[in-house]
């Protein structure tokens, strides 16, 4: 049996929802990460894009080796360890600040690090746009959509005609439900409408 291939039909994008999601990521994740990067730089660390990505994906543990390297010239083991511990605490605090919201784990995967800062990658924007797009992916979906559209058009026309006589007519006046929640068409005196 040969199956018919169906080419998906794009009905459009929910632009408001898409823009709200982008704004949420920009405000709650990108802004906080970039502020956190500035704090890391104030501590004396200049991290490349890969190290930044690792830090914000995995937390402060990725910088343990860099902390050791940063303080290697301190002759006193005690002083060196105290500074490492102090900086580690500061880095943990920076990480907690950046990651302290519900969608951080999902948002961080949408970011890229370029020129020492975070941003939403163009690929991620496209994927997000697809999530907020409405498509008809099957023949049945198209049939349902077309039938719904046809019913809507006819219901709107019927309401328009009814409102010429009954200005307050509503769409729910056109149908009834029985006790089993089956849709019923009420009897109207169409001559009086």
C-alpha positions in Angstrom: 0.0 0.0 0.0 1.4 3.4 -1.0 1.3 6.1 1.6 0.7 9.6 0.4 3.3 12.1 1.4 1.9 15.3 3.1 3.8 18.5 2.9 3.4 20.5 6.2 1.6 23.8 6.0 2.8 26.7 8.1 -0.1 28.7 9.6 2.2 31.3 11.1 4.0 32.0 14.3 2.6 33.2 17.6 4.8 36.3 17.5 3.8 37.5 20.9 4.7 34.3 22.6 7.9 34.0 20.7 9.0 37.6 21.5 8.0 37.0 25.2 10.2 34.0 25.3 13.2 35.8 23.8 12.7 38.7 26.2 12.5 36.2 29.1 15.8 34.6 28.0 17.5 38.0 27.4 16.4 39.4 30.8 16.7 36.4 33.1 19.7 34.6 31.5 21.8 36.6 29.1 21.8 39.8 31.2 22.6 37.9 34.4 25.4 35.9 32.7 27.0 38.9 31.2 26.9 40.7 34.5 28.5 37.6 36.0 31.2 37.6 33.4 32.1 41.1 34.4 32.3 40.0 38.0 34.6 37.1 37.0 36.8 39.5 35.1 36.9 41.8 38.2 38.4 38.8 40.1 41.2 38.9 37.6 40.1 36.0 35.3 39.9 36.5 31.6 38.1 33.4 30.3 37.8 32.3 26.7 34.4 31.5 25.2 34.8 27.7 25.8 35.8 28.3 29.5 32.8 30.6 29.9 30.4 28.1 28.4 31.8 25.3 30.6 31.5 27.5 33.7 27.9 28.4 33.1 26.8 24.9 32.0 28.7 23.0 34.7 29.2 25.5 37.5 32.3 26.7 39.2 34.0 23.3 39.2 35.5 23.9 35.7 37.7 26.7 37.1 39.4 24.7 39.8 42.5 24.2 37.7 42.5 27.9 36.8 42.3 28.9 40.4 45.4 26.7 41.2 47.2 28.3 38.3 46.1 31.9 39.2 47.6 31.6 42.7 50.6 29.4 42.0 53.1 32.2 42.7 51.9 32.6 46.3 54.7 31.0 48.4 52.6 30.2 51.5 50.5 27.1 51.1 48.1 28.4 53.7 47.6 31.8 52.0 47.3 30.2 48.6 44.6 27.8 49.8 42.8 30.6 51.7 42.7 32.7 48.4 41.6 29.7 46.4 38.8 29.0 48.8 37.8 32.6 48.9 37.7 32.9 45.1 35.9 29.6 44.8 33.2 30.9 47.2 32.9 34.1 45.1 32.6 32.0 41.9 29.9 29.9 43.4 28.1 33.0 44.4 28.4 34.4 40.8 27.1 31.1 39.4 24.2 31.1 41.8 23.3 34.6 40.8 23.3 33.8 37.1 21.5 30.5 37.4 18.9 31.4 40.0 15.7 31.0 37.9 13.5 28.2 36.8 14.3 28.1 33.1 18.1 28.5 33.4 19.0 24.9 32.5 16.9 25.1 29.4 18.0 28.7 28.5 21.7 28.0 28.8 21.5 25.5 26.0 20.2 28.2 23.7 23.2 30.5 24.2 26.5 30.8 22.6 29.5 32.7 24.0 31.3 35.1 21.6 33.8 37.8 22.3 33.6 37.0 26.0 29.8 37.6 26.3 26.7 35.4 26.0 24.0 35.8 23.4 21.1 33.8 22.0 22.5 31.9 19.0 20.8 32.5 15.6 20.2 28.7 15.5 18.4 28.8 18.8 16.2 31.7 17.7 15.1 29.6 14.7 14.4 26.6 16.8 12.3 28.7 19.2 10.5 30.2 16.3 9.6 26.7 15.2 8.3 25.9 18.7 5.9 28.9 18.4 4.8 28.1 14.9 1.5 26.5 14.1 1.7 23.9 11.4 -0.6 21.3 9.8 1.6 18.2 9.6 -0.9 15.6 8.5 -3.8 15.3 6.0 -6.2 14.8 9.0 -4.9 18.0 10.6 -5.6 19.9 7.4 -9.0 18.4 7.1 -9.8 19.4 10.7 -8.5 22.9 10.2 -10.5 23.4 7.0 -13.7 22.0 8.5 -13.2 24.3 11.6 -12.6 27.3 9.3 -15.7 26.5 7.3 -17.8 26.1 10.4 -16.4 29.4 11.8 -17.2 31.2 8.5 -20.8 29.9 8.5 -21.3 30.6 12.2 -20.1 34.1 11.7 -22.5 34.6 8.8 -25.4 33.1 10.8 -24.7 35.5 13.7 -24.5 38.4 11.3 -28.0 37.5 10.0 -29.4 36.9 13.5 -28.0 40.2 14.8 -30.1 42.1 12.2 -33.2 41.1 14.3 -31.6 40.2 17.6 -28.6 42.5 18.2 -27.5 40.6 21.4 -27.3 37.2 19.8 -24.3 35.1 20.8 -22.7 32.1 19.2 -23.8 29.9 22.1 -27.4 30.8 21.3 -27.0 28.8 18.0 -26.4 25.4 19.7 -27.5 23.3 22.7 -26.0 20.5 24.6 -28.0 17.5 25.8 -27.4 15.7 29.1 -24.7 13.5 27.4 -22.9 16.6 26.1 -23.9 16.0 22.5 -24.3 19.0 20.4 -27.8 19.7 19.3 -29.3 22.3 17.0 -32.2 24.1 18.7 -35.5 24.6 16.8 -35.9 28.2 15.6 -38.8 29.9 13.9 -36.6 31.0 11.0 -39.4 33.1 9.6 -39.2 35.4 12.6 -35.5 35.7 12.6 
